[in-house]
Structure formats: structure tokens, C-alpha cells
Amino acid sequence: MTTATMTASGRSLFDTVARLRVQYAKWVQYRETVAELRRHNEHELEDLGMNRADITRVARAATYGEMA
């Protein structure tokens, strides 16, 4: 019988690695969203109902589901 390696918080090493992979994938998605929005000019952003100051907030909401 095998025993899962447990971390200090009680999670298995497998669970911790899986969680880190998900977090990394979301971070990559966030960075790609920010980069895509920054490629738009002011008129295009206005057509989307936003301005440059909104880019990080919108990218965070799209990626993590947070509304700020």
C-alpha cells in the first residue's frame, strides 16, 4: 500500500502540484488577456466600453472571476 506524501497543510503533494498548475495556467491566461487588450487603440477600447485604466481589472475579472 502506498501512502501519499502530505504537505504541512495536510494536502497531498499531488494535490499541491495540481493546484499550482491551475494557478500557473490562470496567470498565463491573465497575462495574455492583458497583452491582447493593450494592443487595442483608444477608439477600439472605447468600442468595448472601457479605457486603458480598466485593462487589468477586466483581465482579472475575465480570468479569476473577480469583480472590482
N, C-alpha and C positions, 0 to 999 in steps of 0.2 A: 504494500500500500504506500502511495506517495503522499507526502504532506506538502501543502502549498506553503511557500515562503511568505511570511507575514511581515508587513511593514509596521512601523511604530503606531500607526493609526488603526491597525487591525485589518487593513486591506491586503489582499494577496499581491504579490509582485506583478502577476499577470494583469490584475485589475488596474494597478497603478500605471503600468505601461500602456494599457488600452486607453485609460483616461488621458494620459499625456499625448497620445497620438491624436485623439479627438481634439484636444485643446490646440495642438500644433496645426491641424488641418483648418480649424476655425480662424486661427491667427493668419494663416496664409490667405484664406478667403477674405478676411478683413483688409489685409494689405493690397490684394488685387482689386477689391472694390474701391478703396481709396485711390489707387493709381488710375483706375478707369474713370472715376468721377473727376479727377484732377486734369484729365486730358480734354475735358469739355471746356468750351469758352463760356464767358459770362452769359451770352444770349441762350446758349443751349441749357445751361444750368437754370436760367430763369424759366425756360420752357418746361423744365422738370419741377418747377415750383420751389427752387432752392437757390442758395448762393454759396460762395466759397466757404463761408464760415460754417455752413451746415454739413460739409463733406464728412468729417469724422463722426459726427452724431448719426448721420444717415447710414454710414458704413457700419457703425457699431450696432445700430438697430437692426439692420439687414442681416448681420452675421450672428449676433448674440441674442437678438430679440429684445434688446433693452430700449426703452423709450426714455429719452432725456428731454 
